[in-house]
């Protein structure tokens, strides 16, 4: 490697070993992926229409995910339990399902297993259909639906369990918006339009706009700003709602502005305001 190893020894005291190697300093920016340096704006033009099913029993989480996917340009339907997810799959044939694994009535594990079993049965019937039989009697084989698990369990055995149930992949809650959209791109081959951070910032906050709100945010405790930033980056709707209620007690106007952005799912706009208010936040 072209390095140098040296040793200094003092009798009765001990030895000191040291080494040096030549290294090339890499610009941090070059290690940043496009998804980290650019914000996903929407689906790129001239692509297929992608049908996405969100199976999630928590109303807030379900609505949040549906709004995110619709804002990007996907066609989205939802289900509140595994039984509904199976029914939606049979009638609507989504390209991809976001499957919460902990749901009432029927959980995501069982729902996924039943969907996979039905796919196998459908494809078997299609392959062994009598050519003389009526075409409508046996549905034609279709590509399997991608199923990605949503789970709050961080243990490795959970990964094995969801894959064994028939899921293609999984992400852990809370997840980042970019993580979710990139996972969809990996399986569907979907392409996005991106906007640079500077463009997103210019869109979210015009130079002459937001100064009063930024000043109001700067008057808040730094610990509260840090919590708001973390909740925003994690797209944690419920946590951010709770924090904004705390903000409203001292800064009702800025709380109202941020609440509106939250209702519009404008996490990028909230993030820009928070960073403007305190650029030293981690």
C-alpha positions as CSV (number, residue, x, y, z in Angstrom):
1,X,0.0,0.0,0.0
2,X,3.1,2.2,0.0
3,X,2.8,2.9,3.8
4,X,5.5,3.1,6.5
5,X,5.7,1.3,9.8
6,X,7.9,2.6,12.6
7,X,8.7,1.5,16.2
8,X,10.2,3.5,19.1
9,X,11.4,1.4,22.0
10,X,12.6,2.5,25.4
11,X,14.2,-0.1,27.6
12,X,12.2,-0.7,30.7
13,X,9.4,1.5,29.5
14,X,7.8,-0.1,26.5
15,X,7.4,0.3,22.7
16,X,5.4,2.6,20.5
17,X,4.2,1.4,17.1
18,X,3.0,3.8,14.5
19,X,2.2,3.6,10.8
20,X,1.2,5.8,8.0
21,X,-0.4,5.1,4.6
22,X,-1.1,7.3,1.7
23,X,-4.8,7.9,1.1
24,X,-6.8,9.9,-1.4
25,X,-9.4,12.2,0.2
26,X,-12.7,11.6,-1.4
27,X,-15.2,14.5,-1.7
28,X,-18.2,13.7,0.5
29,X,-20.5,14.9,-2.2
30,X,-19.2,12.2,-4.6
31,X,-20.5,9.6,-2.1
32,X,-23.9,11.0,-2.1
33,X,-26.5,9.2,-4.2
34,X,-28.9,11.0,-6.3
35,X,-31.7,10.1,-4.0
36,X,-29.9,11.8,-1.1
37,X,-28.9,14.9,-3.0
38,X,-32.2,15.3,-5.0
39,X,-35.8,15.3,-4.0
40,X,-38.3,13.1,-5.9
41,X,-40.9,15.3,-7.5
42,X,-43.2,13.0,-9.4
43,X,-43.3,10.1,-11.9
44,X,-41.4,10.7,-15.1
45,X,-43.7,11.1,-18.2
46,X,-44.6,8.3,-20.7
47,X,-44.7,5.5,-18.2
48,X,-47.3,2.8,-17.5
49,X,-50.1,3.4,-15.1
50,X,-49.1,1.8,-11.8
51,X,-51.8,0.5,-9.5
52,X,-50.7,0.5,-5.8
53,X,-52.6,-1.0,-2.9
54,X,-51.9,0.2,0.7
55,X,-53.0,-2.3,3.3
56,X,-52.7,-0.6,6.7
57,X,-55.2,-0.5,9.6
58,X,-53.9,2.7,11.2
59,X,-56.0,5.6,9.7
60,X,-53.3,8.2,9.9
61,X,-50.5,6.0,8.5
62,X,-52.8,4.7,5.7
63,X,-53.9,8.2,4.7
64,X,-50.4,9.5,4.8
65,X,-49.0,6.8,2.6
66,X,-51.9,7.1,0.1
67,X,-51.4,10.9,-0.1
68,X,-47.7,10.5,-0.7
69,X,-48.1,7.9,-3.5
70,X,-50.9,9.9,-5.1
71,X,-48.9,13.1,-5.0
72,X,-46.0,11.3,-6.9
73,X,-48.5,10.1,-9.5
74,X,-49.5,6.5,-8.6
75,X,-53.0,5.2,-8.8
76,X,-53.8,4.1,-5.2
77,X,-56.4,2.2,-3.3
78,X,-56.4,1.1,0.3
79,X,-57.5,-1.7,2.6
80,X,-57.8,-1.7,6.4
81,X,-57.1,-5.4,7.0
82,X,-55.9,-8.6,5.3
83,X,-59.3,-9.7,4.1
84,X,-59.9,-6.4,2.4
85,X,-56.4,-6.6,0.8
86,X,-57.2,-10.0,-0.7
87,X,-60.5,-8.7,-2.1
88,X,-58.9,-5.7,-3.6
89,X,-56.1,-7.8,-5.1
90,X,-58.7,-10.1,-6.7
91,X,-60.8,-7.3,-8.2
92,X,-58.2,-4.7,-9.0
93,X,-54.9,-6.6,-9.6
94,X,-52.5,-4.0,-8.2
95,X,-48.9,-4.0,-9.4
96,X,-47.6,-3.6,-5.9
97,X,-48.9,-3.9,-2.4
98,X,-47.6,-2.2,0.7
99,X,-48.6,-4.7,3.4
100,X,-48.7,-3.8,7.0
101,X,-48.0,-7.1,8.8
102,X,-49.9,-6.3,12.0
103,X,-53.6,-5.8,11.2
104,X,-56.9,-6.9,12.8
105,X,-59.3,-9.5,11.2
106,X,-56.5,-10.9,9.1
107,X,-52.8,-10.0,9.5
108,X,-50.4,-9.3,6.6
109,X,-48.7,-12.7,6.9
110,X,-51.9,-14.6,6.2
111,X,-53.1,-12.2,3.6
112,X,-49.8,-12.5,1.7
113,X,-49.8,-16.3,1.9
114,X,-53.4,-16.5,0.6
115,X,-52.5,-14.1,-2.3
116,X,-49.5,-16.2,-3.3
117,X,-51.6,-19.4,-3.1
118,X,-54.3,-17.9,-5.3
119,X,-51.6,-16.8,-7.8
120,X,-50.2,-20.3,-8.0
121,X,-53.7,-21.7,-8.5
122,X,-54.5,-19.2,-11.2
123,X,-51.3,-19.9,-13.1
124,X,-51.8,-23.7,-12.7
125,X,-55.3,-23.5,-14.2
126,X,-54.1,-21.3,-17.0
127,X,-51.3,-23.7,-18.0
128,X,-53.6,-26.8,-17.8
129,X,-56.7,-25.2,-19.4
130,X,-58.5,-27.2,-22.1
131,X,-58.0,-25.2,-25.3
132,X,-61.6,-26.0,-26.3
133,X,-63.0,-24.6,-23.1
134,X,-64.5,-21.2,-23.0
135,X,-61.8,-18.5,-22.8
136,X,-63.6,-16.7,-19.9
137,X,-63.8,-19.9,-17.8
138,X,-60.1,-19.7,-16.8
139,X,-58.4,-16.4,-16.1
140,X,-55.2,-15.9,-18.0
141,X,-51.9,-16.0,-16.1
142,X,-50.6,-12.7,-14.9
143,X,-47.3,-11.6,-13.4
144,X,-47.2,-12.0,-9.6
145,X,-48.0,-8.9,-7.5
146,X,-45.0,-7.4,-5.7
147,X,-45.7,-7.4,-2.0
148,X,-43.5,-5.3,0.3
149,X,-44.0,-5.6,4.1
150,X,-44.3,-2.7,6.5
151,X,-43.1,-3.7,9.9
152,X,-42.0,-2.0,13.1
153,X,-40.0,-5.0,14.1
154,X,-36.2,-4.5,13.6
155,X,-35.1,-8.0,14.3
156,X,-33.5,-10.2,11.6
157,X,-35.9,-13.0,12.3
158,X,-38.8,-10.7,11.2
159,X,-37.1,-10.3,7.8
160,X,-37.0,-14.1,7.4
161,X,-40.6,-14.4,8.5
162,X,-42.0,-11.9,6.0
163,X,-40.0,-13.4,3.2
164,X,-41.2,-16.9,4.1
165,X,-44.8,-15.6,4.0
166,X,-44.3,-14.6,0.4
167,X,-43.3,-10.9,0.6
168,X,-40.7,-9.8,-1.9
169,X,-39.1,-7.3,0.5
170,X,-39.8,-5.2,3.6
171,X,-39.0,-1.8,5.1
172,X,-39.1,-0.9,8.8
173,X,-41.2,1.8,10.3
174,X,-40.7,4.7,10.6
175,X,-39.4,5.0,7.0
176,X,-38.1,7.8,4.9
177,X,-40.1,8.9,1.9
178,X,-37.1,8.4,-0.4
179,X,-36.5,4.9,0.9
180,X,-40.1,3.9,0.1
181,X,-40.1,5.4,-3.4
182,X,-36.7,3.9,-4.3
183,X,-38.0,0.5,-3.2
184,X,-40.8,0.8,-5.6
185,X,-38.4,1.8,-8.4
186,X,-36.3,-1.3,-7.7
187,X,-39.3,-3.6,-8.2
188,X,-41.5,-1.8,-10.7
189,X,-38.7,-0.2,-12.8
190,X,-40.5,3.1,-12.3
191,X,-38.6,6.4,-13.1
192,X,-39.0,9.7,-11.3
193,X,-38.4,13.3,-12.0
194,X,-36.1,14.9,-9.5
195,X,-35.5,18.4,-8.2
196,X,-32.3,19.6,-6.6
197,X,-32.3,20.8,-2.9
198,X,-31.8,24.4,-4.1
199,X,-34.8,24.2,-6.4
200,X,-36.9,22.6,-3.7
201,X,-35.8,25.3,-1.3
202,X,-36.7,28.0,-3.8
203,X,-40.1,26.5,-4.4
204,X,-40.8,26.0,-0.7
205,X,-39.7,29.4,0.4
206,X,-39.4,32.4,-1.8
207,X,-36.7,34.9,-0.8
208,X,-39.3,37.4,0.3
209,X,-41.6,34.8,1.9
210,X,-41.5,33.1,5.3
211,X,-39.2,35.5,7.1
212,X,-41.8,36.1,9.9
213,X,-42.3,32.3,10.4
214,X,-38.5,31.7,10.5
215,X,-38.1,34.4,13.1
216,X,-40.9,32.8,15.1
217,X,-39.3,29.4,14.8
218,X,-36.0,30.8,16.1
219,X,-37.7,31.8,19.3
220,X,-38.6,28.2,20.1
221,X,-36.4,26.1,22.3
222,X,-33.7,24.3,20.3
223,X,-34.7,21.0,21.8
224,X,-38.2,21.4,20.3
225,X,-36.8,22.4,16.9
226,X,-34.6,19.3,16.9
227,X,-37.6,17.1,17.7
228,X,-39.6,18.7,14.9
229,X,-36.8,18.2,12.5
230,X,-36.5,14.5,13.4
231,X,-40.2,13.9,13.1
232,X,-40.2,15.7,9.7
233,X,-37.3,13.7,8.3
234,X,-38.9,10.5,9.5
235,X,-42.3,11.6,8.0
236,X,-43.8,10.9,11.4
237,X,-47.2,12.6,11.0
238,X,-48.5,11.8,14.5
239,X,-45.4,12.9,16.3
240,X,-45.2,16.2,14.3
241,X,-48.9,16.9,15.0
242,X,-48.2,16.6,18.7
243,X,-45.2,18.9,18.5
244,X,-47.1,21.5,16.6
245,X,-49.7,21.5,19.3
246,X,-46.9,22.5,21.7
247,X,-45.8,25.2,19.2
248,X,-49.3,26.6,19.0
249,X,-49.2,27.5,22.7
250,X,-46.6,30.2,22.1
251,X,-46.5,30.7,18.3
252,X,-50.1,30.1,16.9
253,X,-49.4,31.6,13.5
254,X,-46.4,29.6,12.7
255,X,-48.1,26.5,14.1
256,X,-51.1,27.1,11.8
257,X,-48.7,27.5,8.8
258,X,-46.9,24.3,9.5
259,X,-50.1,22.4,10.2
260,X,-51.4,23.4,6.8
261,X,-48.2,22.2,5.2
262,X,-48.5,19.0,7.2
263,X,-52.1,18.5,6.0
264,X,-50.9,19.0,2.5
265,X,-48.2,16.4,3.1
266,X,-45.6,19.1,2.4
267,X,-42.8,17.7,4.5
268,X,-40.3,19.2,2.2
269,X,-41.6,22.7,2.9
270,X,-41.6,22.1,6.7
271,X,-38.0,20.8,6.5
272,X,-36.9,23.9,4.6
273,X,-38.4,26.2,7.2
274,X,-36.8,24.3,10.1
275,X,-33.4,24.4,8.4
276,X,-33.8,28.1,7.7
277,X,-34.7,28.7,11.3
278,X,-31.6,26.9,12.6
279,X,-29.1,25.7,10.0
280,X,-27.0,24.2,12.8
281,X,-29.6,21.5,13.6
282,X,-28.3,18.0,13.1
